[in-house]
Amino acid sequence: MDVLYFLKERTGLIRHFYDAASAPMVETKRRIEAGEAPFHDPPFDDSGEPAHLSEWLRADVELELVGRAAVSMLSEALKQFFVNWERRTLAGDRPCQKAKPREFAGGFVAGYASCFGDAFGLDWTASPARLDVVEQVVLARNLSQHSDLVLDHVEHDSRTRSKYGRPFFIRPDELTFDDDNPNSFMSPSLHINRELLLEAIEQVEVLCTWVQDKIESCWHNRQMPS
């Protein structure tokens, strides 16, 4: 089985899912901002708030939910890529997790990087992918699973900010948030738009292509007769 082929089938699906699922919200926001029907004739409101603000905010929150769903699927696709190679090449039940419990405590990317580094001689510092982005895919997935019932947004935690300084999944208007101080009382929000999602998908594909090439080369050399 070509593991990379199925990984890219899944990432292609994630791209399509995001575009299809987000289209109604993108169009709603566009029509509100352009004053097009059915938002062209707002009712009288002396509150001073922009017309149809509640509809715009709802569409914005729904866009964030689509992004969180997409990044969660991307994280799981990456994990299954590693799991499939682990099953194909290493003996035993979850050998990587058993051999590297401390590394896996820091996340499955770090765990498999260490395990595959030992098993196949992979030097992950030589990877052409942006590992910081790949790691933050998993962190974003974890954060999105622990959102507050009351609050619509999810904030980056101090651990993410301490490790990465400026998080990858962040709103453009928060790029200079509090001078990147991880100890600040307030934190920038988790934000997954189309541009950031597509860049994250690309980095996952680049990493997985490199990992598969290295593992296949190592596996081929081991099976060559001496």
C-alpha positions, -999 to 999 in steps of 0.1 A, spaced: 0 0 0 13 35 -9 8 53 24 16 87 9 -10 82 -18 -38 78 7 -24 107 28 -27 129 -2 -62 116 -10 -72 127 25 -55 161 23 -73 166 -11 -106 158 6 -98 183 34 -92 211 9 -125 203 -8 -143 200 25 -131 234 37 -140 252 4 -175 236 2 -184 240 38 -171 276 42 -187 289 9 -221 299 25 -204 318 53 -180 335 30 -208 346 8 -229 358 37 -201 380 50 -195 394 15 -231 403 10 -234 420 43 -202 440 37 -214 449 2 -249 457 13 -264 432 -12 -298 414 -8 -310 402 15 -289 426 36 -295 457 14 -323 472 34 -314 470 71 -341 478 97 -339 509 118 -314 506 146 -302 535 168 -277 514 187 -248 526 166 -238 491 157 -232 482 120 -262 467 102 -266 429 104 -237 427 129 -251 396 145 -254 378 112 -219 387 102 -205 375 136 -224 342 134 -210 336 99 -175 344 112 -178 320 141 -191 293 117 -161 298 95 -138 293 125 -157 260 133 -151 248 98 -114 256 101 -111 238 134 -128 207 119 -105 208 89 -73 211 110 -85 183 132 -89 160 102 -54 171 90 -39 162 124 -56 128 123 -44 121 87 -8 129 97 -11 106 127 -25 77 106 4 82 81 29 76 109 8 47 124 6 29 91 44 31 85 49 20 121 27 -11 115 44 -19 82 80 -17 94 83 -22 131 73 -53 150 50 -54 181 20 -35 193 26 2 192 64 -2 194 71 35 190 49 46 219 64 18 241 99 27 232 95 65 235 70 73 262 87 105 272 89 118 237 52 109 230 42 128 261 52 159 241 30 149 212 29 123 185 50 143 161 79 145 185 74 108 194 75 95 159 103 119 150 124 103 177 113 67 170 117 69 132 150 87 137 163 57 156 147 31 134 155 46 100 182 71 106 160 101 98 175 134 106 144 155 111 164 187 111 171 180 74 134 178 65 123 204 39 90 209 57 84 236 83 82 214 114 69 242 136 38 245 114 33 207 114 36 206 152 11 235 155 -14 215 134 -16 191 163 -17 218 189 -45 236 171 -65 204 170 -60 199 207 -70 234 215 -101 232 193 -113 202 213 -113 222 245 -133 253 236 -155 270 261 -193 267 259 -198 304 265 -169 319 245 -169 317 207 -132 319 203 -103 297 214 -71 313 227 -36 300 223 -22 287 256 10 299 273 28 267 263 22 273 226 33 309 229 64 300 249 76 275 223 67 293 191 66 329 201 41 340 175 16 311 168 10 301 131 -28 300 134 -35 336 143 -55 365 130 -36 391 109 -46 419 133 -31 399 162 4 394 146 19 419 170 -3 409 199 13 420 232 48 418 218 46 380 218 47 379 256 37 344 266 31 355 302 4 380 292 -30 377 309 -46 378 275 -36 356 246 -42 358 208 -71 337 195 -68 305 174 -77 314 139 -78 290 109 -86 306 76 -82 292 41 -47 306 35 -33 292 68 -50 259 63 -37 254 28 -2 262 40 -4 238 68 -17 210 44 13 217 21 38 214 50 22 181 61 25 168 25 61 179 22 70 162 55 52 130 46 68 128 12 102 132 27 95 107 55 82 80 30 111 85 7 136 81 35 119 50 50 115 33 16 152 39 9 162 25 42 139 -5 39 151 -12 4 187 -12 15 180 -35 44 164 -61 21 191 -60 -5 213 -91 -5 248 -86 9 
